[in-house]
Amino acid sequence: MAAHDGPLLSVRDLTKRYGQRIGCDDISFDVWPGEVLAIVGESGSGKTTLLNCISTRLPATSGTVTYQMRDGQPRNLFEMEEAERRHLLRTDWGFVHQNPADGLRMTVSAGANVGERLMAVGNRHYGQIRETATDWLSRVEIMAERIDDQPRAFSGGMRQRLQIARNLVTAPRLVFMDEPTGGLDVSVQARLLDLLRGLVADLGLAVIIVTHDLAVARLLSDRIMVMKDGHVIETGLTDRVLDDPQAPYTQLLVSSILQV
Ligand SMILES: Nc1ncnc2c1ncn2[C@@H]1O[C@H](COP(=O)(O)OP(=O)(O)OP(=O)(O)O)[C@@H](O)[C@H]1O
């Protein structure tokens, strides 16, 4: 079908400067439907800047980002009306923040956190919203009896799982993730990664995930883009890049991090 012919997202010559400082420089890549792309690199390499520009949370200095809408039409995101962009962010996209408090409403119930997104796509039936919210809580391993609790009463891992449920309930086609396992204990991280991997595969989601953790990239992504000082140093299939890195910088990164 025409709607699935091209890439879901095309980034071309994307540059972001903060005054004289380079955030990211002349970046181009495509993301295909159902593909998981990991953006990796050390702190300060420009990963978050790039993610925020692509997701239109931050204005780029130059370049274009084209997104294939649900009707199959490619649209330049930087030329979209603000209201339309916000609608996209609330429905067809998800954004999972490192700190769940940035992606949740901490003072409304877990059920309302999930239900709100359903209302944004036009659901009005209270019973159905609550049923879908309960179902999603169980998919992210939160017991139904916690549905009326506020996320501030949840542990860090539960909050992150709730943030994921809130993002995925509208069946988005593209989810941005910024260090989704970043602030968690190692054992909690492992469980969350497992859960994420299952959901991404079940839902056929396209994901752009920023992480400095190559083990996270290894587990979740199909393709990796390695960044340094705002530039893309190397890109390729995840296993190839991690098992046989070509660029000296990637070799260094892989040997320093994956060696145990
Ligand atoms: N608001 C800002 N104002 C000025 N410079 C910024 C700003 N945000 C980021 N930078 C600079 O842009 C460059 C890229 O930063 P960015 O936060 O995108 O990197 P990162 O790879 O995401 O790092 P981290 O993993 O630490 O978040 C850095 O040199 C940083 O100092």
The ligand as an SDF file (V2000), in Angstrom:
LIG
                    3D

 31 33  0  0  0  0  0  0  0  0999 V2000
   20.4020   24.7510   25.9700 N   0  0  0  0  0  0  0  0  0  0  0  0
   21.6730   24.6790   25.5710 C   0  0  0  0  0  0  0  0  0  0  0  0
   22.4090   25.8150   25.4450 N   0  0  0  0  0  0  0  0  0  0  0  0
   23.6900   25.7790   25.0270 C   0  0  0  0  0  0  0  0  0  0  0  0
   24.3430   24.6500   24.6720 N   0  0  0  0  0  0  0  0  0  0  0  0
   23.6680   23.4910   24.7800 C   0  0  0  0  0  0  0  0  0  0  0  0
   22.3010   23.4350   25.2430 C   0  0  0  0  0  0  0  0  0  0  0  0
   21.8970   22.1500   25.2370 N   0  0  0  0  0  0  0  0  0  0  0  0
   22.9560   21.4230   24.7980 C   0  0  0  0  0  0  0  0  0  0  0  0
   24.0240   22.2220   24.5350 N   0  0  0  0  0  0  0  0  0  0  0  0
   25.3190   21.7830   24.0190 C   0  0  0  0  0  0  0  0  0  0  0  0
   25.1270   21.0080   22.8360 O   0  0  0  0  0  0  0  0  0  0  0  0
   26.0110   19.8980   22.8170 C   0  0  0  0  0  0  0  0  0  0  0  0
   25.2080   18.6080   22.7410 C   0  0  0  0  0  0  0  0  0  0  0  0
   24.4590   18.4290   23.9580 O   0  0  0  0  0  0  0  0  0  0  0  0
   23.3510   17.2990   24.1410 P   0  0  0  0  0  0  0  0  0  0  0  0
   22.6870   17.5380   25.4510 O   0  0  0  0  0  0  0  0  0  0  0  0
   22.5170   17.2200   22.9340 O   0  0  0  0  0  0  0  0  0  0  0  0
   24.2650   15.9890   24.2320 O   0  0  0  0  0  0  0  0  0  0  0  0
   23.8990   14.5370   24.7440 P   0  0  0  0  0  0  0  0  0  0  0  0
   24.6750   13.6050   23.8870 O   0  0  0  0  0  0  0  0  0  0  0  0
   22.4330   14.3680   24.7730 O   0  0  0  0  0  0  0  0  0  0  0  0
   24.4860   14.5290   26.2150 O   0  0  0  0  0  0  0  0  0  0  0  0
   23.8610   13.8750   27.5570 P   0  0  0  0  0  0  0  0  0  0  0  0
   23.9230   12.3930   27.3380 O   0  0  0  0  0  0  0  0  0  0  0  0
   24.7810   14.3530   28.6210 O   0  0  0  0  0  0  0  0  0  0  0  0
   22.4700   14.4050   27.6820 O   0  0  0  0  0  0  0  0  0  0  0  0
   26.8730   20.0190   24.0610 C   0  0  0  0  0  0  0  0  0  0  0  0
   28.0690   20.6860   23.7140 O   0  0  0  0  0  0  0  0  0  0  0  0
   26.0370   20.8660   24.9820 C   0  0  0  0  0  0  0  0  0  0  0  0
   26.8580   21.5980   25.8800 O   0  0  0  0  0  0  0  0  0  0  0  0
  1  2  1  0
  2  3  1  0
  2  7  2  0
  3  4  2  0
  4  5  1  0
  5  6  2  0
  6  7  1  0
  6 10  1  0
  7  8  1  0
  8  9  2  0
  9 10  1  0
 10 11  1  0
 11 12  1  0
 11 30  1  0
 12 13  1  0
 13 14  1  0
 13 28  1  0
 14 15  1  0
 15 16  1  0
 16 17  2  0
 16 18  1  0
 16 19  1  0
 19 20  1  0
 20 21  2  0
 20 22  1  0
 20 23  1  0
 23 24  1  0
 24 25  2  0
 24 26  1  0
 24 27  1  0
 28 29  1  0
 28 30  1  0
 30 31  1  0
M  END
$$$$
